[in-house]
Amino acid sequence: MTDSCDASETGGNDSDKSQSEDGHARIIAGSYYGTKGAAETFTEVNMWDISLSNTRKEFVFEIPATHNTIVFVRRGKVDVQGRELGLADVAIMKREGTKLTLQAKEENTSVLILSGEPIDEP
């Protein structure tokens, strides 16, 4: 089964948090399905703090095709596009496609997804 983190599942009064029984997403910068983060940036940047509780589901995140993207594992283990990463591992994604697929391998796995427009700086 494939699920998307959906901002319509907002928990509490936090305008920057999406939540379900399977986990939650805190939108720090950028936006996700209409939920906007509080941080202001000069270029288009997304910073999403994702916690996954369900190890039986795949979660699909839409990333703009023009963005560079990295995934940092803060806690637990997770499959990123089918490759397992552990604590403090980093995946640097290719700019191919717009879907980022995650599946927790341990309950309470946490990852940080960072994506942004290249600024062509040295």
Secondary structure as the mmCIF struct_conf table of DSSP 4:
data_model
#
loop_
_struct_conf.conf_type_id
_struct_conf.id
_struct_conf.beg_label_comp_id
_struct_conf.beg_label_asym_id
_struct_conf.beg_label_seq_id
_struct_conf.end_label_comp_id
_struct_conf.end_label_asym_id
_struct_conf.end_label_seq_id
STRN STRN1 THR A 2 SER A 4
HELX_RH_3T_P HELX_RH_3T_P1 ALA A 7 GLU A 9
STRN STRN2 THR A 10 THR A 10
TURN_TY1_P TURN_TY1_P1 GLY A 12 ASN A 13
TURN_TY1_P TURN_TY1_P2 SER A 15 ASP A 16
STRN STRN3 LYS A 17 SER A 20
TURN_TY1_P TURN_TY1_P3 GLU A 21 ASP A 22
STRN STRN4 GLY A 23 ALA A 29
BEND BEND1 GLY A 30 GLY A 30
STRN STRN5 SER A 31 TYR A 32
TURN_TY1_P TURN_TY1_P4 TYR A 33 GLY A 34
STRN STRN6 THR A 35 LYS A 36
BEND BEND2 ALA A 38 ALA A 38
STRN STRN7 ALA A 39 ALA A 39
BEND BEND3 PHE A 42 THR A 43
STRN STRN8 VAL A 45 LEU A 52
BEND BEND4 THR A 55 ARG A 56
STRN STRN9 GLU A 58 GLU A 62
TURN_TY1_P TURN_TY1_P5 ALA A 65 THR A 66
STRN STRN10 ASN A 68 ARG A 75
BEND BEND5 GLY A 76 GLY A 76
STRN STRN11 VAL A 78 VAL A 80
TURN_TY1_P TURN_TY1_P6 GLN A 81 GLY A 82
STRN STRN12 ARG A 83 LEU A 85
TURN_TY1_P TURN_TY1_P7 LEU A 87 ALA A 88
STRN STRN13 VAL A 90 MET A 93
BEND BEND6 ARG A 95 ARG A 95
BEND BEND7 THR A 98 THR A 98
STRN STRN14 LYS A 99 ALA A 104
BEND BEND8 LYS A 105 GLU A 106
TURN_TY1_P TURN_TY1_P8 GLU A 107 ASN A 108
STRN STRN15 THR A 109 GLY A 116
#
